[in-house]
Amino acid sequence: MSDGKVWVMVETISQYRMRYMVEAPADHPEYALDDVTCEDAKEFSQLWLGETIVSHRVVPEDEAIAICDVDNDYCKSWSSEQKIDTFFTKEGEGNGMTKYRNERVTL
């Protein structure tokens, strides 16, 4: 990496609100929870609640490539350039945040 830039690994969790409609005995409605816990219930609906950032850190490029090889092992034989083009987000490739940073806008 050059020009005063670094790679930053940002880790997130993605959350969904899931709903299940489960038949249970009237005197033991809590039995429905067992079906959901054991993954026996059919999905009724889901709503994506978004991503929450849980951590971030600067990662040297060689370490980032090594992590890529673990997380995406099916691409281990690819060149570093192919991995960067496929899995890394270069400044300006996102959804417009570079424009705001260049204009010094804070959100």
C-alpha positions as CSV (number, residue, x, y, z in Angstrom):
1,M,0.0,0.0,0.0
2,S,1.3,3.4,-0.8
3,D,0.3,7.1,-0.9
4,G,-0.2,7.2,2.8
5,K,-3.1,4.7,2.7
6,V,-3.6,1.6,4.9
7,W,-5.9,-1.4,4.8
8,V,-8.4,-1.4,7.7
9,M,-10.2,-4.6,8.7
10,V,-13.7,-3.8,9.9
11,E,-15.6,-6.6,11.6
12,T,-19.3,-6.5,11.9
13,I,-22.3,-8.6,13.0
14,S,-25.3,-8.7,10.8
15,Q,-28.6,-9.1,12.6
16,Y,-32.0,-10.3,11.5
17,R,-35.3,-10.3,13.4
18,M,-36.7,-13.8,12.7
19,R,-40.3,-14.9,13.3
20,Y,-41.7,-18.4,13.6
21,M,-45.4,-19.5,14.0
22,V,-45.3,-22.7,16.0
23,E,-48.2,-24.8,17.1
24,A,-48.0,-25.8,20.8
25,P,-50.2,-27.2,23.6
26,A,-52.5,-24.5,25.0
27,D,-51.2,-25.3,28.5
28,H,-47.6,-25.2,27.5
29,P,-47.0,-22.5,24.9
30,E,-43.3,-22.4,25.9
31,Y,-42.9,-25.7,24.1
32,A,-42.8,-23.7,20.9
33,L,-39.4,-22.4,22.0
34,D,-37.9,-25.9,21.9
35,D,-38.9,-26.3,18.2
36,V,-37.2,-23.0,17.4
37,T,-34.1,-23.8,19.5
38,C,-33.7,-27.2,17.8
39,E,-34.2,-25.5,14.4
40,D,-37.3,-27.6,13.7
41,A,-39.6,-24.6,13.0
42,K,-40.4,-23.2,9.6
43,E,-39.3,-19.6,9.1
44,F,-42.4,-17.3,9.1
45,S,-40.6,-14.1,8.2
46,Q,-37.4,-12.2,8.6
47,L,-36.3,-8.6,8.7
48,W,-32.7,-7.5,8.3
49,L,-31.8,-5.1,11.0
50,G,-28.5,-4.0,9.5
51,E,-24.8,-4.4,10.5
52,T,-23.2,-3.3,13.7
53,I,-19.4,-2.6,13.7
54,V,-17.8,-4.5,16.5
55,S,-14.1,-3.8,15.8
56,H,-11.6,-2.3,13.4
57,R,-7.8,-2.4,13.1
58,V,-5.1,-1.5,10.6
59,V,-3.8,-4.6,8.9
60,P,-0.6,-4.8,6.8
61,E,-1.2,-6.0,3.3
62,D,0.6,-9.3,3.7
63,E,-1.4,-10.1,6.8
64,A,-4.6,-9.1,5.0
65,I,-3.7,-11.5,2.2
66,A,-3.0,-14.3,4.7
67,I,-6.4,-13.7,6.4
68,C,-8.1,-13.7,2.9
69,D,-6.5,-17.1,2.3
70,V,-8.1,-18.5,5.5
71,D,-11.5,-16.8,5.1
72,N,-11.7,-17.5,1.3
73,D,-9.6,-20.7,1.1
74,Y,-11.1,-21.6,-2.3
75,C,-9.2,-18.7,-3.8
76,K,-5.8,-19.4,-2.1
77,S,-4.2,-20.1,-5.5
78,W,-5.1,-16.6,-6.8
79,S,-2.6,-13.9,-7.1
80,S,-2.5,-11.1,-4.4
81,E,-3.7,-8.7,-7.1
82,Q,-6.8,-10.9,-7.9
83,K,-7.6,-11.2,-4.2
84,I,-7.3,-7.4,-3.7
85,D,-9.5,-6.7,-6.8
86,T,-12.1,-9.2,-5.6
87,F,-12.3,-8.9,-1.8
88,F,-10.8,-5.6,-0.8
89,T,-12.6,-2.2,-1.1
90,K,-10.4,0.5,-2.5
91,E,-11.1,4.1,-1.6
92,G,-13.7,5.4,-4.1
93,E,-15.3,2.0,-4.7
94,G,-17.9,2.4,-2.0
95,N,-21.2,4.1,-2.0
96,G,-20.0,7.7,-2.1
97,M,-18.3,8.2,1.2
98,T,-15.1,9.4,-0.5
99,K,-17.0,12.4,-1.9
100,Y,-18.0,13.4,1.6
101,R,-14.5,12.9,3.0
102,N,-13.0,14.9,0.2
103,E,-15.5,17.7,1.0
104,R,-14.7,17.4,4.7
105,V,-18.4,16.6,5.5
106,T,-19.0,14.8,8.8
107,L,-22.0,12.6,9.2
